[in-house]
Amino acid sequence: AGGFGYGPAFQGLRAAWLRGDEVFAEVRLAQEQQSAATGYGLHPALLDAALHTIALGPMLQEGEGRLPFSWTGVTLHASGAGEVRVRLTPSGTDTVALTVADTIGRPVATVESLVLRKRPERLGEAAGGDTLYRLDWTPADTSATAPEHPAGHWTLLGDDDFKLVGLDVRTYQNLAALPADPAAMPATVLVPCAPEPRGVADAVRTATHRALTLLGAWLTEERFADSRLVFITRGAVATTPGADVPDPAHAAVWGLVRSAQSENPDRFVLVDLDEHEESALALPTALALDEPQLAVRRGDITVARLAATPLPASAAPAWDPEGTVLVTGATGTIGGVIARHLVAEGGVRHLLLAGRRGPDAEGAAELRLELEELGAEVTLAACDVADREALAALLATVPAAHPLTAVVHTAGVLDDGVVSSLTPERIDRVLRPKVDAALALDELTRDLDLSALVLFSSIAGTFGGMGQGNYAAANAFLDAFAQHCRAQGRPVQSHAWGLWAQRSEMTGKLAGADLNRLARGGIIPFSSEDGARLFDAARAVDAAVVLPMRLDTAGLGARSGEIPPLLRGLVRAAPAKPARRTAAGAGAAPARLEGLKQHLSSLPEAERGRFLLDLVRTTVAGVLGFDSVAAVEAERGLLDLGFDSLTAVELRNQLGKATGRRLPVTLLFDYPTSIAIAAYLEAEIAPEAFTAAAMTFPELDALESNLAEVAADDEARTTLASRLQGLLERLDQGPEGAEDAVVGRIDAASDDEIFNFIENELGL
């Protein structure tokens, strides 16, 4: 009624009460958000829902909404809350104070003063990253890095064709020849990727097939679990604008391995070297960095970072109204959007629309009619553009009066599956409409003086899409091929697209779990109208590769967890805070192994298994996109709930983040129910002994982290010093003296003093 609209994730206000001008409320995250709570100091949707109580207070005039404006005295006391209780107290004109507690009353956050402002008449559209992006290679910070010493720890597979001069590494012919004893396994195994002496299309297939075999063997063998496999290429990436990519075949390997990195964190590294000896010598320093992707040039180490490219002020180059524009994959959803945009906004009057089914494709006749009504002359043709002969025949039909002046290649196919499930045939099927078609289009149009050859790529090639290793390989090749062509003066550009909101043949299979995963990674879908506008903006950028996408950088920066390396130059991480306890509540869990052990230490033995079961069930519900954890029965098979190979990987990774522990690749298949996984976690993670000391030292750590705050309050400092001095005296007296001191204190105390002691020191 007040003009605010909230999606399901932000509808967390469950109950509210008034006491005078004060508002009290219960706020709980939606079930699908619960598993993400541990990644934040305070989940933004939970905080936002807590602020909805502002609208309930009688201090505000009816019908006048207020928005948060200025924050003062903000303190976060505990992290990872999934459910809180809120108290809102007026403290002045349009000013409130906020207290947030967990479900057992312990403080989570306090805000001394929040100044409110009236809601503007018209709320602007949500900011969502209409900025274009690019991939930069920035100098690595090696100031605090101790180089890894290769001796006894590094191994090279195959012959040292890369001539890693100065590095003392032991050589093995293949993975099978590595030590059978896991304890004898080297920590780092280097895999040189030598250039393939054959045509580009064949080289791409040979290189990706070889990499796929290595990845599969590495993930299958348990003895490799604590080692990392490092793929070393030469010339597979361009580290400076306008630079060539002489080996685009191995750029496809980068895409495949990026997906393997997404599915299996900390198992694989990518390094691209040049021919200089000092670059090989820099490898020990480079591999000591916490970076999954590196490039070394003349000994200088660079790391991959996504960077924003502001929308250009100048317009994109105009299309020639007398020329013909070829759009491949034109009968697909995205191809149709681009075709309409070219005619309606770009002034294109002659279109050649190519697709595998041509006029027989669903919606093709309607598309042609729509474009003709807009004033365009349209030819619909059935053509597999990856077939060079068929493409040549198609191009021969373009009339001389309206010669081919531009190409937009949107065609592509998917065959999704985790890397360990892929086969060479599944890779080839996805490579063909990207690799073969791009090569044929470039070759057959090279002498036609095109104004543009735009290749539709995907951010999967840059980010390494989970479950899309073959698609990532194909699109990483397109990006590298565009850089290679542009370095030679040809007008080729690759658009690595983010997520389109409009469902297509390629994105229509995305389930709720897939969309949730993309949202957790900050990927925001954009409309077809925005996509068409970004298409024009990307064409106006003088770069071989542009990433048109929407990215929730603010949401990613609010997380207390680690920012993905690719985004570290773009997203400012939440500032490091002293270690805090974890808020109590459904689904709340410490984010790392030691924190989890401490939390389990504070629980009665009978509740530890139940806590871990709640953690597992909450994570399962989040991964599958269930509305309620009640849908996850403890003893029901997870495969029966809808898990597949990709969501199994997602579950393993999410639980790995929550526990700070590397979990086995076969977790779901070895422990097929929630209760079985919880029992496994309890056996692996639960402390061996819950001693008084084990429970006391974490409390001292927490006390130490808050000393500066206490010291600023004279009264609190005096009280604390007195109590600590008394505790030290009892500690010096030893066990018997401590017991006597307690007994004596109780004997001499009044009833009120005993109750105060129980309340203040025992927390009861």
N, C-alpha and C positions, 0 to 999 in steps of 0.2 A: 504493500500500500504506500510505502514511503519512497518507492522508486528504485529500490535495490533488488537485484536478482542474483541468486547464488546457485552454483552448480552443486551436485551431490557431495563432492568432497568438502564443501564449505558449510554444509547444513549440519553442523555439529552441536548446536544448542539443543539440549534435551529437556531441561526443566529449569524453572526460574521462580524466585520468591522475592517479595518486597518487604523491607523493614524500614519504615520511614522513607528516607531518600536513598537508602542503600539497596543495591540489587545483589542477590546471591543466585548462582546458577551452577548447573552441572553441564559440562561440555565434553563430548566424546567424538573422536575421529571416526569417520566411516570405516567399516570393516576392511575394505580394500586398501585403506591408507595406514592401517595399524602397523603392518610390517615395516613401513618406511619411517615410522616415528623414531626409531633408534638412530637414524642417520642425521637427526637434527638436534640442536640445542633445545629448541621448542618448535615443533612442526608449524609452518606458517598457516596452514588451514585451521589448526587448533587455536592458535593465537587470534586469528581473524574471527573465528566463531565466538571466542571469549569476548571480543569487542562488540559483538552483536548485542550484548547486554546494554550497551549505551542507549539503544533505541527504546529500552524498557523503563528507563529511569524517569521519574516525574520531574526531574530538574530540567528536562528538555521540553520545549513547547511542542504541542501536538502538530504533527505534519512537517516539522522542520528536521530533516536528517542532519547528522553530524559525521564528519570524517576525522580520523586521527591527523594531527598536524605537527605537534612538537612533543618529544619525549624527554623526560628528565628523571634521573635517578633510577635507571633500569638495572636490575640485578637478576641474573639467572642462577638459581640455586641448585637445580637438578636438570638432567637432560633425559631425552627419550620418552617423555610422557605421551601416552595415547589417550588418557582420560584425566580431566582435571575438575576442580571445584574453584569457582571464581567469586570474588567479592569486589564490587564496584562502589566506590564511595565518592560523593561530590566533595571537591576541595576548593572550589571557587567558581567564578563565572566561566562556564564552558570549560571547566577543568575537573578531572577526576583522578582518583588514585586507584590502583589495581593491585589486588593480591590474588595469586594463583597457587593452589595447593594440589597435591596428588590425592589419591583416593583414601589415604589414611591420614590426611591432614598435614603432611610435611610440606614446607614451602617449595614451590617450583620456580616462581618468578614474582618479583615485586616491581611496581612502577610507582614512584613517588608522585609524579605529576604527568598527566597526558592532557595537553591542550587540544581542544576540538575546534573545528571550523565548520561553518554551514556548508552543506552540500551545494555545489554549483548547479545552476539551472540545467545544464546539459553535461552529463558525464561523457568525457571523450572515450573513444574506443580504446580498449585495453592495449597497452603497449606490448608488443609481442615480437620484436625482432624482425621488422620489415627490412632490416639491414642485410646486405649481401655479405658473404664471408669468403675468406681465402685461406689457403694453407701456407703459413710462413715457416721458415727454418731459422730459428734464433739462436744466438750463441748460448751454450750451456754454462751454467754457473758451476765451475769445478773447484771453487775456492775451498770448500769444506770436504772435498772428495779425496779419499786415499785410494790410489790406483790398486786394482786387484793384481796380485802377482800370479802369473799364469802357471808357474812351475808346480806340477802335481795337481793342479786344479782345472786346467784347460786341456781340451782335446780337440783335434781337427779331424773331420771325416773326409776320407778320400785323399787325393794327392793335393799338395800345397801349390796349386796352380796360381793362387793369388799372391804367392811369394810374400808372406807375412814376415818380412825381414825384421829381425831383432826379437821376435817372440819365440820363447822356448815352449813349444807345445808338442804334445805327443800325438802321433797320427794313427788313426784306425781306418780300415778300409770302408766300414759301414757300421750301422747301429748294432748289428748282430755280433760284431767283434768286440764290442765294449764289455767291460768286466761284468760277469754274471752276479757278483756279490754287490748288493746295493751300497754297502759300506765303502766299497772301492771305486764307486762311480765318481767321475770328475764332476765338479760343481757346474762347469760350463762346457758345452760341446758346440764347436763352431762348424757351420755348414757353408762352405763356399759355393756360390751359385755362379758357375761359369757361363759366359754368353753362348747361346746356341748357334752353331754354324749352319743355319737353314733359313727359309723364308719366315717372315714375321709370324704369320698365322700358325705355322707348324711349331715355331719356337715357343709361342705362348702356350700351346698345348703340352709340349714336352716339359717345359719348366714347371707348369702348374701340376701336371701329373706327378712329377718327381717330388715336388714339395708336398703334395697330398699324401703320397706314400710315407714320407718321413713323419708328417704330422700324425698320421694314423698309428704308425708303429710307436711313436713317442708317447702317445696318450694311452696306448694299450698296455705297455710294459710298466709294471709297478716299480721296477728298479730305477726308472727315470723320474720318479715322482718328485724328488727333492733337487733335481738338476734342471738347468734351463738350456733350451736349444736356441742357438743364435744363427739366424740366416744372414749371410754376408753377400751383398750384391755390389755391382759396380755400374753406375750410370742408370739406376732404376728410378731415381728421383732428381728433380731439379731444385736446387737450394737457393737460387736467386731468380728474380723476375726475368723472363725472356731467355733463360738458359735452356739448353737442349736436354732431352732425355734420350741418350743414345741407345738405351736398352729397355724399350717399353715392354718387352716380353716378361722381364723380371719385375716390372711394375705390377703385372698381374699377380705374381707371387706375393708381393707386398699386400695386395688386397685380400688374398686368401689367408695369409698369416694374420692379418689384422682381425679377421673374424675368429680365428683360432685364439687370439689373445683375448677377445671379448668373452669367449666361451670358457676359457681356461686362464684366468689371471695369473701372472707371474711365471708362466711356463715357457714363453717364447719372447725373443727379442729380434728386432730388425735393425740392421746396420748397413748403410751404403757408404762405400769407400771410393776414393779416387786412386790414381796410380802412384801417388807420392809416398815415399817410404815413411815420412813422419806421420802419415795418417794411420798406417798399420801400427806404429809405435804408440799412437794415442788410444788404441783399443782398450788397454787395461784401465785407463781413466774413464773412457766412455762407458764401459760395462759396469763400472762401479756406481754409476748414477742410477737413480730410481726412474728410469726412462725406458719405455718399450720400443721407441723408434728413434734412431739417431742417424745422422749423416756426418761424415768427417771429410773436410776439404783442406788439403795442405796442413794437416795436423790440427785444424780448428774444429772443435766438436760443436755441432748444432743439433737442436731438438725440434720436433714438430709441434707447432702451435697454431690453433685456429685464431684468426684475426678478423675484425669487422672491416668491411669495405662500405663506407657510407654510400647511400643512393646517389648516383651521379647527377650533377646539376644539368648537364647537357643531355639532349635527347639521343636515343639510339640512331644509328645510320638509317636513312629512309630506304624502304624497299622500292625497287624499280617497278612502276606500274605497268610497264610494257613487257617486263620479263616474266618468266614462269618460275614459280617456287615449288620445289618438290618437298612434300611432307611424307615421310615414311611412318608406318604404324598409324596412319591418319584415321583409320576407322576405330581405333581404340579411344578410350575416354580422354586421355591427355592429348593425344594427337588431334582429336576433334576440337578440344578447347583451343589449341594453338591455331588450327585452321580457321576457326571462326574469328579469332583475334586478328589474324593476318588480314582478313578481308574487312572486318568491321572497323578496326582501328588502324591497321597498317596500310590500307589502300591497295592491297594486292588484288589484281584483277584476273590473274591466270594461275590456277592451281593444278598441280599434278599430285593426286592423292594415291599413295601406294600402300597396299596391305596384303597379307598372305591370302585373304579371301576376297579382296577387292569389292566389287559391287554386291557380292553375296553376303558380306558381313552384316551382322545385325545393326540396324540403324544407319547403314551406309546411304540408302536412298533418301532418307529424311535429311541427312547431313548435306548431301548434294543439293537437294531442293532448297534448304535454308541458305546455303552459300550463294546459289544462283539468284535467290530473291534479294540478296544483299548486293548483287551486281557483278558477281564473279563468274568467270568461265571455268568450269570444273571438269577434270578428267579423272575418273576413278579406275584404277588398274589393279589387277591381281598380280603381285610380283613379290617373290622372295628376294629382297635386296641383298641378302648374303650370298646369293647365287650370282657370280660375276657376269655370266653370259646372259642371264635373265635381266639383270640390271642394265647391261649394255643395250639390250634390245628395247627396254623401256625408255631409256634416254634418247634412243634414236627416233622415238615418236614425237619428241618435243618439236613444235613447228619453228622454222627459222625466223618467222615474223615475231615470235615471242620466245627467244632463246632462254635456256636455263640460266638464271642469275643467282639463285640461292637454294640451299638444301637445309631442311630441319629434320634430323634423324631421331625419331622418338621411339622406334621399334625396340622390343625386348621381350624376354620371357623369364619366368621364374621356375625354379625347381628346388624349393627350400629344404634344408636339412642341416643338422649340425655337422661340423667338419668330419667327425669320425664316421658319419653315415654316408658321406659323399663317395662317388665312384668317378673314374675318368669319363664315363659316358654321361653322367649327370653334369659334370663340369663342361663338357663339350657342347651339350645342348644349350646351355646358357651363354657360353662364349660366342656361339655362331652368329646370332643376330646383333651382337655388339662388335666383336673383333672383326669377323669376316666382312660384315656389312660396312663398317667404318673404313677398312682398308680398300674395299671395292669402290666405295663412294669417292674417296680421296683420289684413287688412281684414275677413275673414269672421268672425273671433273677437273683434274689438275690443269688442263689446258683451256678451260672454258671461261676464265676470268670471273669466277664467282665473287660476289660481294660477301658471302658468308656461308660457311658450312658449320652448322650448330649441331653438336652431338649431345643428346640427352643422356646424362650419366646420373649417378645417385650418390648420396652421402654415405651409402653402405661401403663404397670403395675407399672413403677417407676414414670413417669411423670404425669400419669392420663390423658389419651387421651380424648380430647373433643369428645363427641358422641360415645365413646367406653367404657362405664362403665362396661359392661359385659366382654368385651375382656380384659380390665385392671384387672378386678377381677381374671380372669382365669390365666393371666400371672403373676400377683403378687403371686398367689398360687404356680406356677411352681418355681419361684425364692425362695420362702420360703421352699418349699418341697426339693429343691436341697440342701439348707443349712441344713435342718433337716437330710437328708440322709448322707451328707458328714460328719456331726458331729458324725455320727455313723460308719464312716469308709468306706462307700460305694462310688465308683467312679462316683458320679452323679454331673453334672455341668449344669447350666442354662445359655444360651446365650440370653440376652435381646437385641434383634436386633433393630437397627435404621431403616432408610428408604432405601429400595433397589430401585435403579433407574429402574431396569427391572420390567415391569408391570407383575403382577401375578393375579390369580383368586381373591386373597384377596385385592390387592392394585389397581387393574384395574379400580375400581369404583371411585378412587380419582379424584375429579374435580379440576378445577383451584383454586377455593376458598379454598379447602382443602390443596393444595400444597402451596398456599400463606400463609396460617395460619402456616403451618409447617416451612416455611422459616422465618417468623417473630419470631418464637421460636428458630431460630438458627439451625434447623435440615437440614442437607445437604444430599441429596441422594448419594449413592455410587454404583459403577458398580458391576456387578456380579463377575468380576475378583477380585476387591478389597474385595468383600464379602467373596470369597473363601480364600483369603489370611488372612483376619481377623478371619475367622473360625479357621485356623491353629494357629494364634497368641493367640486367646482366649483359645484354648486347652492347650497352653504352660504355661498359668497363673495358679498358684496354688491357686485357689479360687473357691468357690461354684457358684458364680454369677459374670458374666462379661458382660459389655455392649459394644458390638462392634457397633460403630456408628461414624458418622461425625458430628461435632458440630462447628458452626461458633462463636467461643468465642470472636474473635476480633470484629465482627459486633455487637454482643450483648453488649460488653463493651463500644462501641461507643455511645450507646443510652443514652440519658440524663434521661430517665425514670428509674423506680425502677427495679432492677434485681430480677428475681424470686428467692425466698429463696433457692430452690434446687441448684441453680447455683452460689450462693454468695461466695462459697469457690473456685470456678473455674474461674469466670468472674470478672475481676476488673471493678467496676463501674466507669463511667466517674466522675471526681472529682466534688464536689459540687461547684456551681457558685452562685454569687449574682443573685437575681431575675432580669431577663431581660424582656424587652418588647418582643412581638411576631412580627416576620417579617410579613410585608404585602405581600399578594399574594394569588393566588388561593389555597384554601384548607388549608391555614395556620390558626391555631387556638391555643389558649393557652391550656396548658395541664392540668390545674386544675381549679376548680370552681372559686376561687378568681381571677385568671388571666383572666378567661373568662368574669367575671363580669366587670373587669377593661377595657378589650378590648371593650365590648359592651358599656361601659360608654363613650368611645371615639368616638363612631359612632353616626351619626344623627339617630333619632328615626326610620326614614323610612328605614334605611339600616340594622337595627339589625336583623329583620326577614330574610332578604335576606342573611345576613352573616351566620345565623344558617342554612338556607336551603342549602347554598353551602357546609357547613360542613357536613350535613346529606347526601347530594347527593354524595359528594366525598367519604365519608365513605362507603356508599352503593356500589359505583363502585369498591372500593378497596376490599371489602369483597367478591363480586361476581366475581372479576377478570376481569371487563370490561376494554376495552382499553381507553374509554373516558367517562367522566361524562355526556356527552351529551346523552348517552344511558339511563340515569336515569331521566325519566320524573317526574316532581314534583308531579303531581296528579295521576300518574299511581300506581296501587296496587303493593306493593312489592312482594306479593306472585306470581303475574303474571310475575315479573321480574326473578323469579327463586329461591326465598327464600324457605328454608325448616326449620325444627326445629333447626338444627345445625347452619346454617348460621344466623338464627334469634338470637341465643345466641351470636354468634360472633359479630353481629351488635350491640347488646345491650352492650356487653363488650367493644367494641371499642369506642362507644359513651360515655360509662361510664368513660373510661380513658381520653378521650378528654375533658370531662366536669368536671371530679373529683366528679361525683355524682352517687349514686347507683340508677339505673333505674329499673323500674318494670320488672318482669320476662315476663309479657305479653305485653311488649312494642309494638312489631310489630303487634300484633293482636288487641290491643286497638287503635293503631294509624297506620293504614295500608298503608299510603302513606308517601313519604318524606316530603311533605308540612305539613301533620298532625303531624309528629314527631317534625318538626321544630317549629311549633306553641306550642306544648307541652313544648319543651325546653325553648322557650321564656317566657312562663307563669311561669315556675318553676325556671328559672335561672336568667332572666333579673333583674337588680337592680330595686328596687321600685322607686327610685328617682335618677336622674342624676344631682346632684348639682355641683356647682363649687368646693366645698370642696372635693367631691368624686373623682373629676377628678384631683385635685391638689395634694392630699396626695400621690397617687401612683408615680407621677412625682418626689416628694420629696424623696420617697424611692429609686427611681432609681438614683437620684443625690447623695444620701448618699452612695450608693453602689460603686459609682465611685470616691468618694472624694480622696482616696489614690492615684489614678492615676493622678488626677488633681493636688494634692499637690506636686507631683514630678516635676511639670513644674512651675517655678517661675512666668513667665508671666501670665499663665493661672490662677494660684492661686491668684495673685494680682487682675486680672480682675474680677474673680468670687467673691472675698471678697468685692470688691467695689459695684458690682451689688446687692449682698445679703444685704449689709448694707443699700443701697437705698430702697430695698424692705421692710426691717424691719422698716425704718423710716415711710414709707407710711402706713404700717400695724398699727403702733402705733398711727397714726393720725386718725384711724377709717375710716368708709366708706366715710364721707364727705371730710375728709382731703385727702384721697387717690384720690378721684375724682378731687379735686382742684389741687393736685400735677400733675396729668396727664394732666389736662387742661392747667396748667401753663407751663408744659414742652412742650406741643404741640405749644402753642402760641409763645414760645421763640425759637423754633427750626426752622432751615432752611428746605427747601424741601428735600435736600439730607439726613438730619438727620431723618426726618419723615419716609422716605422710608427705611433707615437703621433700624429704630425702628420696622417697620412693618415686615421686613425680619428677624431680629435677635430675637425679643422677641415674635412675634406672629406666626412665622414660615410660613408666607405667601409669 
